[in-house]
Amino acid sequence: MEMNTDETELQRLQEELQVEILPGTEIMKDVGSHHFVKSDSSDRVLVPQPCDDPHDPLNWSTFWKVACIVNASWISFTQGYGPLSLAPMEESYIEEFHTNLTDALQFTGVAILVLGFSNFIWVPITTTFGRRPTALMSQVLNLGSAIWRAEANSYGSFMGASVLNGIAGGPAETLQPAIIADLFFLHDRGKWNTLYFLVYFGGLMVGPIMSGPMAANVGWRSFWWLYVAVIALSIVATIFINPETMYHRQHPNEKYDDTSKRGVEKKLDAALSQDEKKSDSFNSHRREDAPVDSYLGKGWPSKKQFALWQSNPKPFKTLLISFWTPWKLFVFPIVLFASFIVSFSASCFLTLNLTQLQVFAEPPYNFTPTHIGFCNFAILVGALIGLATAGPLSDWFAMRLTLRNNGIREPEMRLPAMIPYVVIMIFGNVINAVGYEHRWPWPAIVVVGYAATGIQVAALPAFASTYAVDSYKPVAASLFVAITINKNVYGYGFSKYLTPWIIESGYIKPIMLNMSLTTLWCLSGIIFYYYGKTFRRWSKNSDVHKM
């Protein structure tokens, strides 16, 4: 529970509601004598509860929140832009470095693999010293990798630049989700996490759209010099409009000693007895004694939040804990559920990136690199449709089910919104696989199949990861390390063996296998919808909830 509630208050709430309140369970109404800070525009309880401090990121004005999320989105976009932009340029690399298609595809595969494991470096820095130093350092390294790629003159040199790009690109998969959890309340996270997956996968989609025409018209090196300029702009923006969003919000157990707690308990007893006489315990209207946050929507970052890093009294301990936590999270069923859905859903998109050259450069299509790059517009349009529908649908489902549950929200309430996107995912994979195999007209494959893949890749990972973050918000960054490692190890293996498999068996078997695995894990959402709270009960005493 993100309500900053001490054990005494939590026990009283459970007795009042007759509901077990586990980490992830949130109360979205006033309960008896217990009142919460609410939105200015409605009676919706804000989760987590903001401090009465102008520098609390939850209190920041719209300007600062938008500035931070736009810059975080730009970082995610640019760090995803490079690794998967290579597909339309593979012919150029084969000719330039005197290699073959299988080896050229390893530029992408190796970058993906390294990218996942690099977060064992970045996330400890993020949780120990803040989001800001991670953003700056990773983008400086990314700038170096782009320059190196542009100047590479051999296969080995370009592979080295790909490895550095993978290391530098790690925060694309962990940083923005942590910033979203810092800046936004629970009821808004669905749409912002959907935006994150749109801009991250959007970078992967726009990269090939840009690289194909540039390779054909001005040379492949020019693409990487454009990438240098894009990253440099992001570094400047990070310095001036991206203050630190990590904020320590005191838990009541830190605020009161035992004596003051006993005083609070007496006051609560008196208030509770009075309130029980006067009103229903689930009164949703504002009370005169409800807490008020005078800075809500009016706050601003302090000068300290623009420092290059934040001080930490126990840096080595925090670094070690941050390094260990992602491994620990692998034993949590909800984290595994999110990891596999993100992995297989993302691989549906990766399949298109790795196969479009093989399919469309050959008869009967005979597409140029420019035309192959433009095929990714369909995926981007699909992703925009996913952004416009998935986040609002997820938040709507969660709110409706919360109202039906007497104002008690469980993380599992988001899961039913996945259903239409699972159907779209299956439909898109069937179109792509059968269309590739039987050389269907390209509009059927690109306009329908590619667009459906874009819709699902913006939606399904967002649903699954938001569910996991709602359940384990204090370790949001570490949680995405676990998700990323799972996704990128599978993606590396898939990229390595996909081309030989296609040569041997055709397109249908590998694409249908990946679709079946995605469907299997999405269907397991039925188990999590009914038993997710049981899984959360297993880990309720874990120290991940106290970080």
N, C-alpha and C positions, 0 to 999 in steps of 0.2 A: 504494500500500500504506500502510495507516494504522498500521503496527506500530512507528513511530519507529525505523526501522532505517537505519543509515548505509550508504553505497555499498559499503563493504568487506563488511559482513555480508550485504547484499542479494546481492552476487555469490556469496558462499559458499552462501547458501540456494539460489540458482538452480542452482549446480553440484551440490549435494546432491540436489535434487529433480528435476533435468533438466526443469524447467518455467520458461518465461519469466514473470517476475513483473512485471506492469505495474500502473500505478495502477488501483485497483479490485480487483485480485487479492489475496486474503487467505489467509494460512496459518492454519488452525484447529487445528493440532497442533504439538507439539514436533518439532523436526527435528534429529536428531543431537545435537550439543552445544548447540544453540540452544534455550533454554527461554523460555517466555512466562508472564506472569501469567494465572492461570486463575480461573474462577468458583469461589466457595466451595462451591457445591452440585454441581459437576460438573467434569470435565476439559476443559470447553470453553475454548479460548483466547479471551481478551477482545480485541476489536478495536473502537477503538484501544486500545493499552496505556495504562492509567492511570498517573499519577505517584504516588509514595509521599508524598502531600500531602493533608491532610484537606480542603483548600479546592478541590481539583480536582473540578469538578462530576460527573465520572464516579464519584467516590468518595462522593458525598453519600449520606446515609441515605435510606431510602424516603420518610420524611416530607417532606424538602426536595425530592426529585425530584417527588413527587406534587403538592406545593404549587405548584411552578413549572409543571408541565404542566397542572394544573387552571386556574391563572390564565391561562396562555397560551391554553388552549382557550376560556376565557371571553372573552378579547380577540378571538380569531378569530370566535367566535359573535356577539358584539355588533357587530363591524365588518361582518359579513356580513348582520346582521339588518335593517339599514336600507335599503340600496339596492334589494333585490328584494321589499320588503314592500308595494309600492305597488299590485300587481295588483288585489286586491279593492277598493281605494279609488279606482280610476281614475274611476268614475262620479262620485264626490264631487269629484274634482279638475276634471273636465270641467265640472261645474255651478259650482263655486266660482270657477274662473279663466276661464270662458267660452271653452273651447277644444274641440278634438276629440280622438278616441281616439289618432290617429297622433301628435299633438303631446304628448299626455299621456304616451304611452309613452316619449318622449324624456327624461323625468325619470329613468327607469331606464337608458336607453341611454347618456346622457351621463355619469352616475355611473360606469357600468361602464368606459367609455373612459378617463376621468380616473383612475380607480382604478389601472388598469394602469400608466400612465406615472408616477404619483406615486411609484412605487417607485424611480425614478431619484433621488429625494430621500431616501427612507427607508433604502434598503439601504446607501448610503455612510455614513449616520449609524450604522446598525447595525454595520457592519464596522469603523468608525473609533472610535466612542465606546461601543459596546456595545448589547446588546438592550434594556436597561432604559430608557435615555432615549428610544428609539424607541417603546416601549410607552406611556410616560407622555405624551410630546408628542402622539402620534397620538390617544390617547384624550381628551386635553383639547380638541383640535380637533374630534374627533367629538362631544364634548359641546356645543360651540358650534354645530355644524351641526344637531344635534337641536333645540336651542332656537330656532334660526333657522327651521327647518321648521315648528315649532309656531306661530310668530308670523307666518309669511309671509302676505301679503294680496294678492299678485299672481303671475301666471305667472312673470314675470322674477325676482321675489324667491325663489320656491320653486325655480326653476332654479338660482339662485346658491347656495342651500343644498344642492342636489343636487351641485353641483360641489365645494363644500367637503367634503361627505360622501364624495365619491369620493377626494379628496386624503387625507382622514383615514383612510379605510378601506384604504389600500394595504397596511399591514403585515399585514392579515388573510391575505394571500396569500404572504408571505415570512418573517414573524417566527417563527411556530411551527415550521416545518421546520428553521430554523437552531437553535432551542432544543432540538429533538429530537436533532439531530446533536451538540449540546453535551453532552446529559445521558445519552444511551443508547448502548449498545454495538451493533455491527453486527447481531447475531443478534436484537435486539429492535426494530429500526427499522421493520420491515414493519407490525407491529400499531400502533405509535405513529403512523406516517404515515397509516394507515387511520383512526385516531381523529381526526387533524387534519382530513382531508377530511370525516369525518362531522360534526364540530362546525362547520366552516366552511359546508358546504352545509346543515347542520342549521339554522344561522342564517337562511339563505336560505329554508328551508322553513317554519320556525316563524314568521318574520315575517308572511307572508300568513295563517297560521292565526290569529294574534292580531289583525292589522289589520282583517280582514273584520268580525268581530263587534263590535270596538270602534267602527269607523266607523259601523256600523248602529245601535248602541245608545247610545253616548256621544259620538260625533263623531270625525272623523279627527284632530283636533288632540290629543285625549287620548292617542292612540297614541304620538305623538311625545313627550309629557310622560312617558309610561311609559318610553320609550327613554332620556330624560334620566336617570331614576333608575337604570336598568340600567347605563348607562355610568359614572355617578358611583360606584356600588358597585365596578365594575372598577378605577377609578382608586385607590380606597382599598386594595383588595387588592394592586394592583401595588406600592404604596409599602411595604407591610409584609410580604408573603410571596413576593415575586418578586425575589430577588437576581440579580445579574449572572451569566449562565451562560457568557459568552465567556471563554475561558481559553487562555493561550498555553502549550502543552505543548512543551517544548524538544525539538528534533530532535537526534539525536546529533552532527550536523555542527556544531551550535552549542555543544556541550558540550566537545569535545576539540580541542586544537590538533594540529598534525601529529605532534609528538613523542609525545603521549599516544596518538594513533591507532596509531602504530607499535608501542607497547607493547601495546595491545589486540589488534593483529593477531598478535603473538607468542603471547599467551595463548590466542587463538582457535585458532591452529595446534596448540598443544600439547593443548588440550582436544579438538580435533577428532580428532587422531590417537589419543588415548586412547579416545575414544568409539567410533570406528570399530572398534576391537578388541573392544569389550565388548558393543555392542548394535546392534539394527536401527535405521536412521535414522528410521523412522516410528513409534517407540514412543510410544503415546498415554498412558502412565501418568505420573503425577507423579514428578518426581525430587527427591532431597533438596536438590539445588542449584538447583531452580527458583526464580525470583524470586518474592517475596511482597510484596503490597501490604497493609500492616498497617491501612490506613484504608478498604479496600474495603467499601462499604456502611455505613460508620460516620462518614463525613465531615460537614462542615457549612460553610456559607458564612462568610467573614470579614466584618469590619465594612466593609472596603474594597469588598466586593462589593454592599453596600447603598448605595453612593454614587450620586448622580444620574447620573454618567457616569464612564467610565474614561479615564484619561490615555493619550495616544498621543504618542510622541516625534516622529512625522512625520505630523501630521494631514492636511496639504494633499496630500501624496503619496498617502496612503492613500485620501483622498476621490476624487482623480482616478482612481486605479486602480480603485476600486469603481464609479465612474461608467462607465468604459470596459469593464469585464469582461463585463457582460451582453451588450453588442453583440458582443464577441469570441466569446462562447459560441454565438451563432447559427450559426457555421460548423461546429460540432461535430455530427456526425450523431446521436449519442445524445441530445443536448439537443433537437434538432429533432424527433426521434421522440417524446420525452416531451411536448414543447410541443403537438404536433398531437393527440396522444391526449387530453391534458387539455382542449384547446380544444373538440374535437368532442364528447367525452363530456359536458362541462359544458353545451354548447349543446343537447344532448338535454333536459337539465333546464330550461334557459332557455326552450326552446320551450313547455313546459307552463306556465311562469309567465306568458308573454306571450299565450297563447291561451286560458287557462281562462275568462277573463271573456267573450271573444267567443263561446265555445262554450256555456257553462253558463248564461249569463244569458238566452239566447234559447230559444224553443221547440225541442224538446219538454220541456226541462229546467226553464227559468224559475227557476233558483236565485237566492237572495238573496246579497248579499255575504258573509254569515255562512257559508252553505253552500258557496260557492266557496272561501272560506278553509279550510274543513274538508277539502276535497279534498286539501290538502297533507299531511294526516295519512298518507295512503297512501304518499307519497314518503318521509316521515320513517320510517315502519315499514320500508320497503324499504332505506333507508340503514342502519338498525340491523341488519338482516339482513346487509348488506354488511360492516359493522364486525365482526360476530360471526364471519364466515367468511373474508373476504378476507385480513386480516393474518395470522392463524394459518396459512391455506393457503399463502400466499406464503413465510412463514418455514419451513414444513414442507417444501415443495418444495426450497427452497434448501439446507436441512440434509441432506435425503436425497441430493441430487445432489452435495453436498460430500463426504459419506461415500463415495459411489461414486467420487469423484475423488481418493481418497487424502488427504482433509483439505484440499484446495485449493478455495477458494470463488471463483467468478467471479460478477460482478453479473448476468450473463445467466441464471443459474440460477433467478431469480424469474419469468422470463417465461412458462413453461408454465402457471402458475397463472391466467393471464388467460383461458384458453380458455372455461371455463364462463360467465364474465361477458360475453364477447363474444356468446355465444349468447343470453344473457338480454337484452343491449342490443338485439339485432336483433328479438327477440320483442316487447319492450316498445314499440319504435318502430312496428312494424307494427300492433300493437293500437291505439296512440294515433292513428296516421294514418288507418287504415281506419275505426276507431270514430268519430272526429270527422266524417269525410266522410259516413258513412252513418247518423249519429245512432244508434249502438248504445245499448243500455241503459247508464246511467251506471256500474253496478257493474263491468261488463266493462272500461270505460275506466279508471276510478279504481282499483278494487281490484287489477286485473291489470296494466294498462299503466303506471299511475303508480308502482305498487310496483316493477315491473321497472326503471323508470327510476331510482328511488331506489337499488336494489341496485347497478346498474352505475356510477352517479355516485360512490358511495362506494368502489368497487373499482378500476375501470380507471385513474383519475387517480393513485390511491395506488400501484399497481403501476409505472406508467410513471415517476412522479417519484422513487420509491424507487430504481429502477434507475439513474436519472440521478445521484441523490445518492451512491449507492454508487460510481459511477464517478468523480465529481468532488466529493467531500465537502468539500475546503477552500473551495469557492466555492458552498456550498449556498444561501446567501441570494441571491447574484447569479444563480444558476441559476434560481431561482423568479421573478426579475424577467423573464428571457427567456421563461419559460413563461407568466407572467401577461400580458405584453404581447401575445403571440401569441393567447392566449385572449380577452382583453378587446377587442382590435381586431376579431377575428372576431365576438365577441358583440355589439359595437356595430353593425357592419354588418348582422348577422343581425336584430337588433331593429329596425333602421331600415327594412328592406325586407320583413320578414316579413308584416306586415299587408297592404300593397298586393299582395304576391304571392298571399296567401291569397284576397283578394277577386277576383283575376284568374283563379287556377288551382285553387283549393281547397286542402285541407290535405295531400293525399297527396304532391304533388311536393316542397314544401319540406322536409317531415319525412323523406321517403325519401332526399332528397339528403344531408341531414345524417347520416342513418344510414349511407349508403353511404360517405361520407368517413370516418366513425368506423371502419367495418369495414375500409376500405382500409388505414388506418394501423395498426390492430391486427394485420392480417395481415402487415404489414411486420415485425412482431415475429419472424416466422420467419427473416427475413434477419438480424436483430440477434442472434437466439439462436445462429446458426452463425458470423456474421462480426463480432459486437460486439467481440470481442477485437482484431480487426484494426483496427476504427475507433478503439479505445482506444490501439492502438500508434501510430497517426498523431499522437496528441496527447501521447504519453508524456513528451516533453521540454518541454511547454508550462509557462509559469510559473504557470498556474492551480493546479498541484499544489504550489506552494511558498508559497501565500498563507496 
